């Protein structure tokens, strides 16, 4: 039997995913990955996991959105693994900005936030994958390798939910009626931020924040922040 040439050779990563094997094309290109999370233990754990599953990889770290932007300006990265709950970071705006400024960058959202709701918003603005921090090690490896190979990743659970929504005309979650900007304001309100703080964080005028708050309360059919918190808890936004 003729031996395969190096150009045709590929690495076979055995990852448990519904008893399937996932084939990742072999390449000598160094994969550059940036891990953004405000918890050092999470960054350290991901580094160990990635180094154990990808041969040619360089990993850097960032602890918040500002550090992410600095790293992106100083080096080139193939993949960003991004936590969306870092301090002083507006994750929706950051994700949209990075995808616009760095078209070749792939982003996996890695968070404890509810997959059902948050994943859809991030995937809609262009994120390449969404992983819950409770995911098993094999699934995390699988998702990272799949995204690095040029594909997108969603969990089986999310795929089933999205499939079911195609057959439903009415939205079950009232927060889905909010625009991305309105939802950003909601997240800041849930943190207890004042109008001035929200304006500074989102780079908006105070009057614009006030307008967004009025629309949010109207769309959600509530009258104050206390009711907003209760509604957010009901739909597991917090």
N, C-alpha and C positions, 0 to 999 in steps of 0.2 A: 504494500500500500504506500502510495506517495506521501511524503511528509508535507504538512501544510507550511506555507511560507509565513514569515513573521507578520506580513500584512493581513493575512487571513486568520491569524491566530486570535482567539478571544478568551477572556477569562470567564469562567462560569461561577457565579456566586449562588450558592445554595441557600436560599432564604425561604423560610416557611411562610407561604402565603396561599392558603387554600390548596396545598399540595402541589403548587406550581414552582417551576424553576424560573428565575428571572435572569436573562442573559444581558450582561453589560459589556459592550464592545471594549476590547482591550486597547489602551492607548498609553503611550509613554508620557503624555502631557501631564504635568503636575497640576493637580486640582487644588485651587486656592479657596478655602472656606473661612468665612467670618461668622463667629458665634456671638450673638448679642443677647445678653441676659444679665440682669443686675445681681444674680446670685452666683458667686464664684464656684460653689459646689456643683451647680447645674452645668456651668461651662466646662469644669474639669471632667464631669461624667461624660458629657458629649464628646470631648476630645478623646478620651479613652476608647469610647465606642467607635468613633470614626477611624481612629488609627488602627483599630483591630480589624476593620473591614475594608479599608481602602489603602492600597499599597503606596501610591505616589500622591501624597497629600501634604499641604501646608495649611496650618490652622492659626488664625489670629482671633483675638477676643475684643469685645466692647461691652461696657457696662450700662450705656444709655444711648439715646438717639443721637446726641451731639457727638459722642465718641464714634458712632457708626459712620456718620457723615465725614468726620476727619479721616477715618481709616479708608473710606471709599475714595477720598481725594488723593490719598498718598500711595495707594496700591490697587491692583486689579484683582477682583474676586469673581469666582465662578458661581458661588453659592453663599447666600446669607441665611442663617438660621436665626429667626427673629422672635423674641418674646415680645408680646404686645402689652405687657403690664410694667414696663420699666419706668422709673420716676422721670419726671420732666420730659416725657416723650409722648407725642401724639402719633400713635402707630399707623392710623389710616393715612394721614398726610405724609408720614415718613415713607411708607410703602409706595404710595403713588409717586412721590418725588423720585425715589430711587429707581423705580421701573422706567420712569421717563428719562432720567439723566443717564442711566446705565442700561441700555436696551438688552445687553447680553447677560445681565445679572439674573440669576434664578433665586427666588425667595421661598423659603418654607417657614410658615408660621408655626411656632412651637410654644404652646401656652396651656394654661389650665382652664381657660375660658370655655364656655359651652360650645361645643363643635356645631351643633344644630343651627345656631344663629350666627355666631361670629364667622365661621368658615365661609358661609355664603357671601358675606360682604367682602372678605379679603380675596376670595377667589374671583369675585366680580371685578375688582379693580386690578387683577392681574397676577396675584400670588400664584406660585406654581404648586403649592401643597400646603396642607394644614394638618398638624400633628398635635394631639393632646399629650401632655406630659405624663399622663397615666398609661400611655401606649407601651406595649412590651418592646423589649430590646430588638427582637427580630423585625418588628414592624418599623421601628425607627430606622434601622439599617436599610431595610427594603425601600422606604420612602426616599431616603437620601440618595441611594444609588439610582433609583428610578428618575428622580428629578435631574440628577447630574447627567443622565443619559439623554436628556432632552424631552422627557415626558412629564406629565403632571401626576400628582398623587392626591387621592381622596380615600378615606377609609371606606370599608364595606358598609359600615353603619350610615355614613353620610350619603353614600351612593344610593342606598335604599330609601333614605328620607327624601332626597332630591327626586328620585323616580316617583315616589308617592305624591309629591307636590304637583307633578305634571297633570295628575288626574283631578286635582282639587282646584276649584275656581276661587274659593274664599281663603284669605290668608288667616292662619290661626293666631299668629303673633302680631299684636298691634304695632310693635316696634319696627316691623318690616315696612310699615307705611312711611317711616321717616327717611329723609335723604341721608346720604353719608355725612354731610356737614351737620345736620340736625342730630344725628346719632353721636357724633363727636362731642357736641354740646351736652347731650344726655350723659355721656360717660364722665364728663367733667362735673356736671351737677351731682352725680352720684358720689363723686369724691368729696363733695362739700365745698367745691370751689366757688368763689364769689364771681359776680359779673366781671369785675376788673381782672381777676385771675384767669378766667376763661378767655377774655379778650387777649390777654398777653400770651397765653399758651397757644391759642389758635391763630394769633396775628389778625384779630378782628377788631372793629370798632365796638365800643360798649353798646351803642345803639343797635348794631347788627346782632349782637348776642341777645339783647332784649327782644328783638324781633323773632329770633330763632326760638327763644324760650316760650314766647306766646304761641307760636305755631305748634311747638311740641306739645304743650298742654292741651291745645285744641285737638290735635290729631289723636292723642292718647285718651282724650275725654277725661282729663283729671284737672285739678285746680291748684295744686301746690306740690312742693318737693317731697313732702311726707308721702303723698299718694304715689308720686313717681317711684320712690324707694320701694313701697309695698308692691307696686306693679312689676318693677324690675325683679324683685324676689320671686314673685309668682311665676314669671317666665324665665327664671334662672339666668338673668342678665348679670346679676351679682350673687 
